[in-house]
Amino acid sequence: MNAPLSRRTVTASLLAGAAALGTTGVAAATARPVEPRWRPARPTVVLIHGAFADASSWSGVVRRLQHGGHRVLAPALPLRGLKSDAAYIRSVLDSVTGPVVLVGHSYGGAVISQAAADAPHVKALVYIAAFVPDIGESALGLTDKYPGSTLGQATATQTYPLPGGGEGTELVIKKELFREQFAAGVPTKTAQVMAAGQRPIALAALQEPATAAAWKKIPSWYLVATGDRNIPPAAERWMARRARARTVTVRAPHAVSVSDPGPVTDLILHASRAVRAAR
């Protein structure tokens, strides 16, 4: 005759069964692992300023891009010559691992067009009110292609010593005309700070013809600033069409990255998303 079950025996049996079921459940769960979703990393964004500005002109854009998780570089451009400036930026690009979205403002557009040539990790070019020269063209020549620039009347010349001896000529925007010429719409105090810290550009850099045109092979984006007094907006539209760039238009001055960092950032993000989608 079987012995009667005690409460202790029943409880122990239930616990053992629950433990067995629990172990079986864990085993089943570990036998069907959830595959992680792979997402390509965001490209590094490299921002190249132009003449009469410095890297701080990108500050509002940098903050927005970093908030979105992008790694950002904004090196100082020497503004001494197209070939040498492009070589310097190429050295910066060569230090970056992974895909790059390369952005240029003003004369910086000519620099990125040359620096990105044969750089396989540069996946997108973004031009912000910038020059997009073809081989043999110069920034100054593109400025004169359409009427509308008042830069000549707003600049003054000064000399600087050349490394091999002699003197070179550089351009600066007259401080009393800086806001009207370069940064109309920017708060007056901000424009005054920009004028005080403006980076002169060698006249020879604006006259030097391009020897490469990376936009012919790399997808491009362009922001036209309709209030630009440095580069005629008609010239910007023409260059954007020729490069078959995805184009947006903003009512802004030449210093659009300062006056309107939001639309500038949005265009860069469009380029970044296109790069990620293509990987």
VOGU-3710 file (C-alpha; in Angstrom, 3 decimals, decimal comma):
1> mnaplsrrtv> 0,000/0,000/0,000  1,346/3,392/-0,985  2,227/5,840/1,728  0,053/8,963/1,879  1,529/12,106/0,308  2,561/14,730/2,768  2,230/18,471/2,169  6,043/18,636/2,154  6,272/16,005/-0,596  3,654/17,749/-2,772
11> tasllagaaa> 5,347/21,115/-2,352  8,758/19,681/-3,225  7,329/17,987/-6,333  5,689/21,189/-7,530  8,876/23,182/-7,025  10,919/20,572/-8,865  8,451/20,635/-11,762  8,493/24,403/-11,904  12,285/24,375/-11,903  12,295/21,859/-14,754
21> lgttgvaaat> 9,859/23,940/-16,752  11,897/27,061/-16,059  15,080/25,388/-17,212  13,347/24,115/-20,329  12,035/27,602/-21,068  15,498/29,147/-20,748  16,975/26,463/-22,948  14,304/27,077/-25,569  14,898/30,809/-25,438  18,644/30,469/-25,831
31> arpveprwrp> 18,141/28,047/-28,707  16,401/30,803/-30,720  18,637/33,888/-30,357  17,343/37,193/-31,626  19,593/38,400/-34,430  20,834/41,953/-33,842  19,828/44,602/-36,336  22,907/45,891/-38,181  22,944/49,531/-39,076  25,796/51,210/-40,958
41> arptvvlihg> 27,677/53,790/-38,941  27,073/57,439/-39,682  29,669/58,978/-42,015  32,177/61,441/-40,655  31,311/64,979/-41,749  34,279/67,178/-42,680  33,454/70,892/-42,914  35,696/73,235/-44,939  35,243/76,979/-44,514  35,947/79,518/-47,217
51> afadasswsg> 37,532/82,938/-47,540  36,937/85,692/-44,974  35,783/83,118/-42,392  37,241/80,472/-40,105  36,146/77,136/-38,679  33,960/78,861/-36,063  31,558/79,780/-38,879  30,391/76,150/-38,707  29,635/76,208/-34,954  25,845/76,042/-35,251
61> vvrrlqhggh> 26,095/73,237/-37,809  28,634/71,302/-35,739  26,397/71,365/-32,653  23,451/70,014/-34,617  25,450/67,276/-36,314  27,052/66,164/-33,064  23,646/66,079/-31,400  22,590/63,683/-34,152  25,500/61,364/-33,441  27,875/62,366/-36,235
71> rvlapalplr> 31,617/62,660/-35,855  32,582/66,098/-37,187  35,866/67,684/-38,226  36,209/71,377/-39,119  39,872/72,055/-39,914  41,339/75,506/-40,481  42,002/76,172/-44,169  45,252/78,030/-44,970  43,678/80,047/-47,850  47,045/80,404/-49,572
81> glksdaayir> 46,582/78,487/-52,827  44,142/75,997/-54,327  46,680/73,226/-54,875  48,301/73,564/-51,454  44,985/74,021/-49,645  43,569/70,912/-51,320  46,689/68,923/-50,429  46,281/69,913/-46,789  42,601/68,918/-46,712  43,479/65,643/-48,430
91> svldsvtgpv> 45,857/64,909/-45,549  42,951/65,487/-43,154  40,725/63,160/-45,177  43,398/60,465/-45,196  43,354/60,482/-41,390  39,652/59,551/-41,285  38,489/55,934/-41,138  35,235/55,080/-42,855  32,954/57,019/-45,205  33,108/60,812/-45,376
101> vlvghsygga> 30,604/63,501/-46,282  32,786/66,419/-47,392  31,270/69,900/-47,146  32,647/73,147/-48,552  31,516/76,752/-48,206  32,472/79,435/-50,741  36,113/78,954/-51,841  36,022/75,762/-49,774  33,898/74,276/-52,548  36,801/74,568/-54,981
111> visqaaadap> 39,051/72,962/-52,373  36,820/69,933/-51,756  36,353/69,406/-55,507  40,098/68,971/-55,795  40,862/67,283/-52,474  38,270/64,528/-52,975  39,604/63,401/-56,347  40,545/59,708/-56,147  39,566/59,576/-52,451  37,416/56,414/-52,343
121> hvkalvyiaa> 36,067/57,015/-48,840  34,560/60,403/-49,752  31,010/59,356/-50,601  29,237/62,719/-50,887  30,100/66,337/-51,627  27,964/69,137/-50,189  28,391/72,673/-51,508  27,123/75,546/-49,360  26,972/78,735/-51,465  30,212/77,460/-52,934
131> fvpdigesal> 32,339/77,299/-56,047  32,157/74,091/-58,086  34,896/74,554/-60,685  35,631/72,305/-63,609  39,226/71,598/-64,579  40,828/74,831/-65,762  38,324/77,118/-64,036  39,077/79,442/-61,119  36,923/80,809/-58,333  37,407/84,353/-59,582
141> gltdkypgst> 36,395/83,355/-63,096  33,201/81,722/-61,836  32,382/84,831/-59,786  32,498/86,906/-62,955  30,387/84,469/-64,980  27,182/86,240/-63,926  26,596/89,808/-62,696  25,683/90,522/-59,108  28,831/90,199/-56,993  29,836/93,315/-55,057
151> lgqatatqty> 32,890/91,685/-53,495  35,379/93,728/-55,503  34,148/97,020/-54,090  33,963/95,634/-50,540  37,517/94,259/-50,302  40,896/95,794/-49,633  44,311/94,363/-50,498  47,285/93,877/-48,212  50,617/92,129/-48,565  52,120/89,167/-46,741
161> plpgggegte> 55,578/87,543/-46,906  55,979/84,497/-49,155  57,922/81,479/-47,807  60,511/81,681/-50,586  60,912/85,421/-50,350  59,016/88,330/-51,806  55,458/89,340/-51,080  52,018/88,058/-51,949  48,718/89,892/-52,134  45,710/88,930/-50,042
171> lvikkelfre> 42,159/90,198/-49,795  40,107/91,200/-46,751  36,587/92,572/-46,554  36,515/96,101/-45,194  35,233/95,888/-41,643  32,629/98,605/-42,100  31,165/96,695/-45,065  31,553/93,174/-43,695  28,020/92,632/-42,413  26,344/94,055/-45,516
181> qfaagvptkt> 28,624/92,155/-47,895  29,126/88,836/-46,147  26,643/88,383/-43,322  23,492/90,421/-43,946  20,839/89,309/-41,471  23,353/88,093/-38,915  23,104/90,051/-35,621  25,319/93,125/-35,737  27,486/92,113/-32,790  28,037/88,655/-34,256
191> aqvmaagqrp> 28,999/90,154/-37,616  31,448/92,500/-35,888  33,163/89,546/-34,212  33,303/87,728/-37,553  34,803/90,799/-39,231  37,491/91,082/-36,568  38,465/87,421/-36,959  38,097/87,073/-40,712  40,746/85,027/-42,528  42,284/86,834/-45,526
201> ialaalqepa> 42,658/84,840/-48,738  45,574/85,056/-51,135  44,486/86,609/-54,416  46,433/83,875/-56,195  44,190/81,213/-54,592  41,117/82,754/-56,213  42,908/82,970/-59,555  44,409/79,465/-59,535  42,717/77,048/-61,962  41,396/73,726/-60,713
211> taaawkkips> 43,198/70,567/-61,791  40,501/68,095/-60,628  36,704/67,972/-60,446  35,606/65,276/-58,006  31,931/66,234/-58,429  31,955/64,463/-61,794  32,170/61,106/-59,999  30,866/61,717/-56,459  27,176/62,471/-55,717  26,672/66,124/-54,857
221> wylvatgdrn> 24,289/68,381/-52,947  24,086/72,182/-53,214  22,588/75,015/-51,152  21,912/78,234/-53,088  21,889/81,397/-50,937  19,610/83,853/-52,724  20,970/86,848/-50,806  24,601/86,101/-51,615  26,675/89,168/-52,542  29,985/87,332/-52,912
231> ippaaerwma> 28,970/84,676/-55,454  26,019/85,651/-57,666  23,054/83,337/-56,950  22,716/82,825/-60,721  26,250/81,416/-60,759  25,417/79,140/-57,825  22,356/77,765/-59,610  24,356/77,227/-62,795  27,127/75,365/-60,986  24,585/73,231/-59,111
241> rrarartvtv> 22,821/72,272/-62,357  26,083/71,427/-64,091  27,117/69,173/-61,198  23,647/67,556/-61,214  23,518/68,325/-57,519  20,432/67,847/-55,373  19,677/71,489/-54,716  17,863/73,546/-52,102  17,395/77,306/-52,054  17,547/79,421/-48,908
251> raphavsvsd> 16,919/83,133/-48,525  20,209/83,892/-46,809  23,504/85,784/-47,130  26,826/84,306/-48,164  27,511/83,387/-44,512  24,535/81,036/-44,552  26,089/78,545/-42,120  26,003/81,327/-39,504  22,651/82,895/-40,375  20,778/79,657/-41,129
261> pgpvtdlilh> 22,568/76,627/-39,660  19,338/74,581/-39,633  18,847/74,304/-43,422  22,582/73,785/-43,892  22,522/70,903/-41,408  19,414/69,426/-43,001  21,107/69,262/-46,406  24,181/67,589/-44,910  21,945/65,062/-43,160  20,233/64,275/-46,469
271> asravraar> 23,634/63,491/-47,938  24,582/61,409/-44,888  21,394/59,359/-45,104  21,982/58,734/-48,801  25,481/57,469/-48,030  24,166/55,122/-45,331  21,382/53,826/-47,576  23,859/53,027/-50,341  26,049/50,849/-48,095
//
